[in-house]
Amino acid sequence: MIEITGIKKSYGDLQVLKGIDLVIREGEVVTIVGPSGAGKSTLLHILGTLDSPDEGEVLYDAVNVARLSRNKLSTFRNGNIGFVFQHHRLLPEFTALENVCIPAWIKGNGRREAEQKARDLLQLLGLAERLAHKPNELSGGEQQRVAVARALINAPRVVLADEPSGNLDSRNKDELHRLFFTLREKLGQTFVIVTHDSSLAAMSDRQVHLRDGMIEN
């Protein structure tokens, strides 16, 4: 589904990625692991089209997304890629339901359609009773599940997660990790997850080990 070839990325004199080749198959849960500074988040951002490589290609179903115009790339990202970050990044003035709806509204979906899809997702994630609550009224684990629902609202081809359980306690962390695999089972969802958590990495279908900007074999 996703193929990247020859990806290189530098920031000034610092070469962060030194030639990455990677294939992500539909329905996989893939973790990207390695020491701090290895280039994991940079690789994830390039996969998510949030950053562009200096060299190489990022192909989604054989479409080179680097060749899309800025507007077309934004539309592609909104409809095909979901993001979950270590900090949930929910908007504090909006309810859980409204936070989940925002990407669908940006896509142009009608309010009724977006709200129904958001309700369905929040119910699936065990938050049916928390729809009208704002982020400061939710626990850390609940906030992150709202963030997962927001990532799923547009039925993306892939969800990219950057240390999604990094701010959670052990119980909420375990629940979030199990949730990823439940969503893969129920929705066929593909996940690529940057993590330092060894238990999550061990659960994944495949671990990609990154060190000094290169994939270790």
N, C-alpha and C positions, 0 to 999 in steps of 0.2 A: 504494500500500500504506500509506504514512504521509502524512498531510497535517496541517500545522500552519498555523494562521491567526491573525494579529494578536497574536503572542506578544510580551509585554512583561515585563521583569523588572528590579527594582531591589533594591539592597542599601543600606538607609538612603537617603541623598540621591543615591546614585550609580545612575543608570539605565543598566543594562548592555545590555539588549535593548529596542529602541524600536519594535517592530512588525514581526515577522518572519513572512513567508508562504513556505512551502516544501513541495514535494511530492517524496517519495522513491518511486521505482517499483521493483517487485520485480526482483531480479537486477542492479540498478545498483551500480556502485562510484562513490560520490560523495565528493569531498574538500571539506572546509570549510577555507578558507585566509584569511589576513589577518594584520595586525600583532598583536603582543601587546596584550592589553587590549581587543580588538575584540569579545569576547563569544563566542568559538568554543566554549570548554569549557562555558560556561553553557548555550549552545544544545544541545550534545551531552547534557548532564545532563538537560535538560528533555525532549529526545527519548527518553532512556532512562528517564524517570519517576523519576530519582534526585532531581530537584528539580521544583517546580511553578511555573508562570508566575503572575504577578500578574494578567495578562489574556490572553485568547486560548484556543485549543483545540488539543489534541494528539489526533489521530484515527488509530487503527490499524484499517484496514478499516472505517471509518466509526464505530468505537466510541470515544467520548470517554473516554479513560483517566482523566481528572481526576475523573470521577464515580464511579470505583470506590472501594470501601472500602479501608482500609489493607491488610487481609488479602488481598482479591481483587487489589489492585494488586501485592502482593508475588508472588502466584501467577502473575499475568500476566507480570510482569517475568522471573521465573525460567524460564518456558516459552517466551517469545517474543523475548527480547532477550539477546544475548551481549555481554560487555564485554572489551575489551583496553586496558590502560593503558600509559603509558610505563614504569612500574615494574611488573614482572610480577605482583607480589603473590601469589606462590606461598607456601604454608604450609611452613616449613622442615622441620617434623617429619614430613611426608608425602612419599611417593615421587611420581614423575611421574604414574604411573597413578592413585594415590589423589587427587592434586590435581585431575586431570581429572574424576574420578568425583564430586567433592563436589557440584556443582550437581544431578547426577542423583539422588544420595542425598537431597538436600533436596527434590527434586520427588517422591520416594517410589518411585523405581524400585528394583527388587531388585538385590542386590549382583552377581549373575551377569550380569544384563542390562547394568548400568552398566559393569562391567569389560570386557565384550566390546565395547561401543560405544567405550569409551576406548581399548582396544587397537587397534581399527580406525582410529580417528582418529590416534593416535600413529604407526601404521604409515604412514598416508597422508602424514603430515607428516615422515616420514623418521626417526622416533625409536623404531623397533621394538626396538632394542637398548638403550634407555635407560629402560625401564619401571620398573625397580626402583631407579633412581637418585634421590637427593634433590636439591633445588635447588642446594645448594652443590657438588654433583658434576657439574653441567651448565654448559656455556658460556652466555654471555649470549644468544646466538642460540637455543640449545636451550631455555633457560628461557622465552623469549618464544614459541617454537612450542608449548611445553606450555600457556602461557597462551591461545594461539589455540585449541588443542584443547579446553581447559576452556570457552571461550566457545561452542564448537560442540556440546558434548555433548548438549544438549537440543534440537538441531535448531531454533535460533531463526529467527524470520522475518528478523531483521536483527542484524548485528554492528556495534557502535559502538566505534570505536577512537580513543583520545586520545593523539596523538603516539606511536604504537606502536613506532616505530623510533628514537626520540629518544636512547636510551641505547646504541645498537648501532654497531659499527664499519661501515665502508663495505661490506665483503663480506656481513656478516650483515644489514645494512639492505637491500641489493639482493635477497638471498634472501627476506626477509620480504615485501618488496613484490611479488615475483613470486608468492609463495605466495597472496596475496589473490586474484590473478586466476586462479590454478589452482583455488582453491576455488570461485570464481564459476563457472568452466567445469565442474567436476566435480559440484558440489553445488547450483548455481544460487543461491549465497549472495549476499545483499545486504549491502553494506558502506557505512557512513558513517564517514569518517575525518577527524579534525582533524589537520592536519599543517602544519609549516613547510617540509617537504621538497619542493622544486620538482620533482624527478624523479618522485616519487610522484604529485604533483598532475597532472603532465603525462600520466601513464599512465591516470588515471581517466577514466570516462565523462563526468563533468561536475564542474566546479569551482564552488563557491559562495563568492563573495568577500564577506567580512564586514569592515566598517569602521565604527567608532563605533556599534556596536549595530544596524547596518542592512545589508541585502544590497545590494551595488553592482550595478547593471545593466550 
